């Protein structure tokens, strides 16, 4: 983030070079493995120049753009702030979330959009139909020629469902939006977790290929 004191869970600025050094060392020490240098970057309106500056610091393989904040003070997936959900209409929150996700896609600052329906994490679902929100977002993704991820971390959360939902993935397939696979691992044992379920979901919707990235250039491979 622009400021180290923005919250208590982002990587600090002084940790960035250390992170890159560790990835480069891993690449050197394990030449038989394909290890990419990449970042998940939080998208907030007004932070675009900061992200562009960040992109120029190293030779990244890809950026995942994610939305966690629906205001400067509320990261909607933070367990410490779950009470904020109880003060709001879920449709209002989902609308702001998908509007920001659409802006992230339109910015063309990322190769991949992360966990595209993170708003479902704690199972606060709108009663209204959100198809228009989803479709508007996917149209922006397609126009930007970027991908969305099938993120298995949702299976480990309250929603017990891959991000995004089958409904969104079906719309993505019809909209010709590419996909990647991610486990969003926060621990070594979570790396690649539940990929078989993600592959099964992708195939059941109709996908036969997924994307990989090297130095911010796309490669399409068979699933």
C-alpha positions as YAML, in Angstrom:
chain: A
units: angstrom
residues:
- id: 1
  name: UNK
  ca: [0.00, 0.00, 0.00]
- id: 2
  name: UNK
  ca: [1.00, 3.65, -0.35]
- id: 3
  name: UNK
  ca: [1.30, 3.90, 3.44]
- id: 4
  name: UNK
  ca: [2.65, 1.24, 5.78]
- id: 5
  name: UNK
  ca: [0.10, 2.26, 8.42]
- id: 6
  name: UNK
  ca: [-2.88, 1.76, 6.11]
- id: 7
  name: UNK
  ca: [-3.73, -1.50, 7.90]
- id: 8
  name: UNK
  ca: [-2.03, -4.37, 9.73]
- id: 9
  name: UNK
  ca: [-1.95, -7.02, 7.01]
- id: 10
  name: UNK
  ca: [-0.31, -5.66, 3.85]
- id: 11
  name: UNK
  ca: [3.35, -6.16, 3.02]
- id: 12
  name: UNK
  ca: [5.39, -3.16, 4.18]
- id: 13
  name: UNK
  ca: [7.40, -1.13, 1.67]
- id: 14
  name: UNK
  ca: [10.66, -2.15, 3.34]
- id: 15
  name: UNK
  ca: [9.74, -5.82, 2.83]
- id: 16
  name: UNK
  ca: [9.33, -5.60, -0.93]
- id: 17
  name: UNK
  ca: [12.99, -5.92, -1.94]
- id: 18
  name: UNK
  ca: [13.46, -8.73, 0.58]
- id: 19
  name: UNK
  ca: [10.51, -10.56, -0.98]
- id: 20
  name: UNK
  ca: [11.99, -10.19, -4.47]
- id: 21
  name: UNK
  ca: [15.40, -11.39, -3.27]
- id: 22
  name: UNK
  ca: [13.83, -14.51, -1.73]
- id: 23
  name: UNK
  ca: [11.95, -15.32, -4.93]
- id: 24
  name: UNK
  ca: [15.11, -14.87, -7.01]
- id: 25
  name: UNK
  ca: [17.04, -17.11, -4.61]
- id: 26
  name: UNK
  ca: [14.33, -19.77, -4.83]
- id: 27
  name: UNK
  ca: [14.49, -19.61, -8.63]
- id: 28
  name: UNK
  ca: [18.26, -20.07, -8.52]
- id: 29
  name: UNK
  ca: [18.22, -22.83, -5.90]
- id: 30
  name: UNK
  ca: [15.42, -24.82, -7.59]
- id: 31
  name: UNK
  ca: [15.96, -24.58, -11.37]
- id: 32
  name: UNK
  ca: [13.69, -27.58, -12.00]
- id: 33
  name: UNK
  ca: [10.71, -25.64, -10.67]
- id: 34
  name: UNK
  ca: [8.90, -22.83, -12.47]
- id: 35
  name: UNK
  ca: [8.79, -20.02, -9.90]
- id: 36
  name: UNK
  ca: [7.22, -16.72, -10.90]
- id: 37
  name: UNK
  ca: [7.82, -13.27, -9.47]
- id: 38
  name: UNK
  ca: [4.42, -11.70, -8.95]
- id: 39
  name: UNK
  ca: [2.25, -9.67, -6.62]
- id: 40
  name: UNK
  ca: [-1.35, -9.50, -5.51]
- id: 41
  name: UNK
  ca: [-2.04, -5.76, -5.49]
- id: 42
  name: UNK
  ca: [-4.97, -4.12, -3.77]
- id: 43
  name: UNK
  ca: [-6.99, -1.85, -6.03]
- id: 44
  name: UNK
  ca: [-8.35, 1.35, -4.53]
- id: 45
  name: UNK
  ca: [-9.65, 4.25, -6.64]
- id: 46
  name: UNK
  ca: [-7.00, 6.96, -6.74]
- id: 47
  name: UNK
  ca: [-4.08, 4.57, -6.20]
- id: 48
  name: UNK
  ca: [-3.46, 3.92, -9.90]
- id: 49
  name: UNK
  ca: [-0.25, 5.95, -10.12]
- id: 50
  name: UNK
  ca: [1.14, 4.12, -7.09]
- id: 51
  name: UNK
  ca: [0.48, 0.77, -8.79]
- id: 52
  name: UNK
  ca: [2.15, 1.96, -12.00]
- id: 53
  name: UNK
  ca: [5.20, 3.01, -9.99]
- id: 54
  name: UNK
  ca: [5.23, -0.36, -8.25]
- id: 55
  name: UNK
  ca: [5.07, -2.13, -11.60]
- id: 56
  name: UNK
  ca: [8.27, -0.40, -12.69]
- id: 57
  name: UNK
  ca: [10.34, -1.52, -9.72]
- id: 58
  name: UNK
  ca: [11.03, -5.09, -10.84]
- id: 59
  name: UNK
  ca: [10.54, -7.45, -13.77]
- id: 60
  name: UNK
  ca: [7.29, -8.97, -12.58]
- id: 61
  name: UNK
  ca: [5.64, -11.96, -14.26]
- id: 62
  name: UNK
  ca: [2.12, -10.82, -13.40]
- id: 63
  name: UNK
  ca: [-0.02, -8.69, -11.11]
- id: 64
  name: UNK
  ca: [-3.22, -9.99, -9.55]
- id: 65
  name: UNK
  ca: [-5.59, -7.11, -8.90]
- id: 66
  name: UNK
  ca: [-7.90, -7.59, -5.94]
- id: 67
  name: UNK
  ca: [-10.53, -5.55, -4.15]
- id: 68
  name: UNK
  ca: [-10.82, -5.91, -0.39]
- id: 69
  name: UNK
  ca: [-11.82, -2.36, 0.56]
- id: 70
  name: UNK
  ca: [-15.28, -0.98, -0.21]
- id: 71
  name: UNK
  ca: [-14.31, 2.21, 1.63]
- id: 72
  name: UNK
  ca: [-11.00, 3.55, 2.91]
- id: 73
  name: UNK
  ca: [-11.80, 2.09, 6.32]
- id: 74
  name: UNK
  ca: [-13.57, -1.20, 5.61]
- id: 75
  name: UNK
  ca: [-11.92, -4.29, 4.17]
- id: 76
  name: UNK
  ca: [-15.05, -6.37, 3.78]
- id: 77
  name: UNK
  ca: [-13.32, -9.76, 4.21]
- id: 78
  name: UNK
  ca: [-11.67, -8.86, 7.52]
- id: 79
  name: UNK
  ca: [-13.01, -11.07, 10.35]
- id: 80
  name: UNK
  ca: [-12.29, -8.27, 12.83]
- id: 81
  name: UNK
  ca: [-14.81, -6.06, 11.02]
- id: 82
  name: UNK
  ca: [-17.59, -8.54, 10.32]
- id: 83
  name: UNK
  ca: [-19.97, -6.39, 12.39]
- id: 84
  name: UNK
  ca: [-19.85, -3.81, 9.59]
- id: 85
  name: UNK
  ca: [-21.86, -6.20, 7.43]
- id: 86
  name: UNK
  ca: [-24.70, -6.15, 9.95]
- id: 87
  name: UNK
  ca: [-25.03, -2.37, 9.56]
- id: 88
  name: UNK
  ca: [-25.53, -2.44, 5.79]
- id: 89
  name: UNK
  ca: [-27.76, -3.81, 3.07]
- id: 90
  name: UNK
  ca: [-25.80, -6.62, 1.35]
- id: 91
  name: UNK
  ca: [-26.84, -5.32, -2.08]
- id: 92
  name: UNK
  ca: [-25.27, -1.95, -1.29]
- id: 93
  name: UNK
  ca: [-21.98, -3.62, -0.33]
- id: 94
  name: UNK
  ca: [-21.96, -5.99, -3.30]
- id: 95
  name: UNK
  ca: [-22.70, -3.09, -5.65]
- id: 96
  name: UNK
  ca: [-19.76, -1.02, -4.40]
- id: 97
  name: UNK
  ca: [-17.53, -4.09, -4.42]
- id: 98
  name: UNK
  ca: [-18.30, -4.99, -8.04]
- id: 99
  name: UNK
  ca: [-18.09, -1.36, -9.14]
- id: 100
  name: UNK
  ca: [-14.55, -1.24, -7.76]
- id: 101
  name: UNK
  ca: [-13.72, -4.62, -9.27]
- id: 102
  name: UNK
  ca: [-14.91, -3.29, -12.63]
- id: 103
  name: UNK
  ca: [-12.71, -0.22, -12.17]
- id: 104
  name: UNK
  ca: [-9.77, -2.50, -11.42]
- id: 105
  name: UNK
  ca: [-10.33, -4.33, -14.70]
- id: 106
  name: UNK
  ca: [-10.77, -1.08, -16.62]
- id: 107
  name: UNK
  ca: [-7.48, 0.26, -15.23]
- id: 108
  name: UNK
  ca: [-5.55, -2.40, -17.19]
- id: 109
  name: UNK
  ca: [-2.98, -2.46, -14.42]
- id: 110
  name: UNK
  ca: [-3.32, -6.20, -13.82]
- id: 111
  name: UNK
  ca: [-3.08, -9.47, -15.72]
- id: 112
  name: UNK
  ca: [-5.56, -11.25, -13.44]
- id: 113
  name: UNK
  ca: [-8.48, -10.19, -11.24]
- id: 114
  name: UNK
  ca: [-8.46, -12.05, -7.94]
- id: 115
  name: UNK
  ca: [-11.27, -13.81, -6.05]
- id: 116
  name: UNK
  ca: [-14.00, -12.07, -8.04]
- id: 117
  name: UNK
  ca: [-16.84, -12.54, -5.56]
- id: 118
  name: UNK
  ca: [-14.94, -12.14, -2.28]
- id: 119
  name: UNK
  ca: [-18.02, -10.35, -0.93]
- id: 120
  name: UNK
  ca: [-19.61, -13.76, -0.31]
- id: 121
  name: UNK
  ca: [-16.93, -14.82, 2.21]
- id: 122
  name: UNK
  ca: [-19.12, -14.43, 5.31]
- id: 123
  name: UNK
  ca: [-22.34, -15.47, 3.52]
- id: 124
  name: UNK
  ca: [-23.99, -12.04, 3.43]
- id: 125
  name: UNK
  ca: [-25.83, -12.43, 0.12]
- id: 126
  name: UNK
  ca: [-28.16, -9.90, -1.52]
- id: 127
  name: UNK
  ca: [-31.74, -11.05, -2.02]
- id: 128
  name: UNK
  ca: [-31.83, -9.22, -5.33]
- id: 129
  name: UNK
  ca: [-30.50, -10.50, -8.66]
- id: 130
  name: UNK
  ca: [-26.91, -9.33, -9.18]
- id: 131
  name: UNK
  ca: [-26.45, -10.67, -12.71]
- id: 132
  name: UNK
  ca: [-26.12, -7.16, -14.16]
- id: 133
  name: UNK
  ca: [-23.29, -6.35, -11.74]
- id: 134
  name: UNK
  ca: [-21.48, -9.55, -12.66]
- id: 135
  name: UNK
  ca: [-21.93, -9.04, -16.39]
- id: 136
  name: UNK
  ca: [-20.74, -5.45, -16.33]
- id: 137
  name: UNK
  ca: [-17.58, -6.55, -14.53]
- id: 138
  name: UNK
  ca: [-16.96, -9.43, -16.95]
- id: 139
  name: UNK
  ca: [-17.46, -7.17, -19.95]
- id: 140
  name: UNK
  ca: [-14.71, -4.92, -18.58]
- id: 141
  name: UNK
  ca: [-12.43, -7.90, -18.04]
- id: 142
  name: UNK
  ca: [-12.97, -9.09, -21.60]
- id: 143
  name: UNK
  ca: [-12.40, -5.62, -23.04]
- id: 144
  name: UNK
  ca: [-9.14, -5.30, -21.08]
- id: 145
  name: UNK
  ca: [-8.03, -8.73, -22.33]
- id: 146
  name: UNK
  ca: [-7.19, -9.98, -18.85]
- id: 147
  name: UNK
  ca: [-8.24, -13.06, -16.85]
- id: 148
  name: UNK
  ca: [-10.08, -13.99, -13.69]
- id: 149
  name: UNK
  ca: [-8.90, -16.65, -11.30]
- id: 150
  name: UNK
  ca: [-10.62, -19.73, -9.95]
- id: 151
  name: UNK
  ca: [-9.57, -19.33, -6.35]
- id: 152
  name: UNK
  ca: [-9.96, -22.34, -4.07]
- id: 153
  name: UNK
  ca: [-9.51, -20.38, -0.83]
- id: 154
  name: UNK
  ca: [-13.27, -19.87, -0.75]
- id: 155
  name: UNK
  ca: [-13.65, -23.55, 0.10]
- id: 156
  name: UNK
  ca: [-11.77, -22.82, 3.34]
- id: 157
  name: UNK
  ca: [-14.02, -19.86, 4.27]
- id: 158
  name: UNK
  ca: [-17.56, -19.57, 5.62]
- id: 159
  name: UNK
  ca: [-19.03, -19.59, 2.09]
- id: 160
  name: UNK
  ca: [-17.47, -23.03, 1.37]
- id: 161
  name: UNK
  ca: [-17.37, -22.23, -2.33]
- id: 162
  name: UNK
  ca: [-14.68, -21.50, -4.90]
- id: 163
  name: UNK
  ca: [-14.32, -17.87, -5.93]
- id: 164
  name: UNK
  ca: [-16.14, -17.04, -8.17]
- id: 165
  name: UNK
  ca: [-19.46, -18.89, -8.07]
- id: 166
  name: UNK
  ca: [-20.63, -21.20, -10.84]
- id: 167
  name: UNK
  ca: [-23.07, -18.52, -11.98]
- id: 168
  name: UNK
  ca: [-20.29, -15.98, -12.48]
- id: 169
  name: UNK
  ca: [-18.03, -18.55, -14.10]
- id: 170
  name: UNK
  ca: [-20.76, -19.55, -16.55]
- id: 171
  name: UNK
  ca: [-21.20, -15.88, -17.47]
- id: 172
  name: UNK
  ca: [-17.42, -15.56, -17.81]
- id: 173
  name: UNK
  ca: [-17.30, -18.49, -20.21]
- id: 174
  name: UNK
  ca: [-20.10, -17.05, -22.32]
- id: 175
  name: UNK
  ca: [-18.31, -13.68, -22.31]
- id: 176
  name: UNK
  ca: [-15.06, -15.35, -23.45]
- id: 177
  name: UNK
  ca: [-13.12, -14.37, -20.32]
- id: 178
  name: UNK
  ca: [-9.93, -16.40, -19.73]
- id: 179
  name: UNK
  ca: [-9.19, -18.09, -16.40]
- id: 180
  name: UNK
  ca: [-6.26, -18.96, -14.18]
- id: 181
  name: UNK
  ca: [-6.09, -21.22, -11.12]
- id: 182
  name: UNK
  ca: [-5.09, -20.10, -7.61]
- id: 183
  name: UNK
  ca: [-5.06, -21.58, -4.14]
- id: 184
  name: UNK
  ca: [-4.43, -18.22, -2.43]
- id: 185
  name: UNK
  ca: [-2.21, -20.09, -0.01]
- id: 186
  name: UNK
  ca: [-1.46, -18.45, 3.32]
- id: 187
  name: UNK
  ca: [0.47, -21.51, 4.51]
- id: 188
  name: UNK
  ca: [2.72, -24.04, 2.72]
- id: 189
  name: UNK
  ca: [0.23, -26.87, 3.05]
- id: 190
  name: UNK
  ca: [-2.40, -24.80, 1.22]
- id: 191
  name: UNK
  ca: [-0.37, -24.47, -1.99]
- id: 192
  name: UNK
  ca: [-2.38, -26.10, -4.79]
- id: 193
  name: UNK
  ca: [-5.11, -27.15, -2.36]
- id: 194
  name: UNK
  ca: [-8.40, -28.26, -3.99]
- id: 195
  name: UNK
  ca: [-7.10, -27.69, -7.53]
- id: 196
  name: UNK
  ca: [-8.88, -30.86, -8.67]
- id: 197
  name: UNK
  ca: [-12.22, -29.31, -7.66]
- id: 198
  name: UNK
  ca: [-11.34, -26.09, -9.48]
- id: 199
  name: UNK
  ca: [-10.39, -27.96, -12.64]
- id: 200
  name: UNK
  ca: [-13.60, -29.97, -12.46]
- id: 201
  name: UNK
  ca: [-15.64, -26.78, -12.09]
- id: 202
  name: UNK
  ca: [-13.89, -25.13, -15.03]
- id: 203
  name: UNK
  ca: [-14.42, -28.13, -17.28]
- id: 204
  name: UNK
  ca: [-18.06, -28.51, -16.26]
- id: 205
  name: UNK
  ca: [-18.71, -24.93, -17.37]
- id: 206
  name: UNK
  ca: [-16.98, -25.51, -20.71]
- id: 207
  name: UNK
  ca: [-13.40, -24.30, -20.26]
- id: 208
  name: UNK
  ca: [-10.69, -26.34, -21.97]
- id: 209
  name: UNK
  ca: [-7.79, -23.90, -21.54]
- id: 210
  name: UNK
  ca: [-6.34, -21.62, -18.88]
- id: 211
  name: UNK
  ca: [-3.72, -18.85, -18.81]
- id: 212
  name: UNK
  ca: [-0.21, -18.49, -17.49]
- id: 213
  name: UNK
  ca: [1.98, -15.41, -17.49]
- id: 214
  name: UNK
  ca: [5.68, -14.74, -17.94]
- id: 215
  name: UNK
  ca: [7.02, -11.19, -17.74]
- id: 216
  name: UNK
  ca: [3.45, -9.95, -18.07]
- id: 217
  name: UNK
  ca: [2.88, -11.83, -21.33]
- id: 218
  name: UNK
  ca: [0.00, -14.30, -21.61]
- id: 219
  name: UNK
  ca: [0.36, -17.97, -22.53]
- id: 220
  name: UNK
  ca: [-2.67, -20.19, -23.10]
- id: 221
  name: UNK
  ca: [-2.37, -23.87, -22.11]
- id: 222
  name: UNK
  ca: [-4.74, -26.83, -22.13]
- id: 223
  name: UNK
  ca: [-6.31, -27.69, -18.79]
...
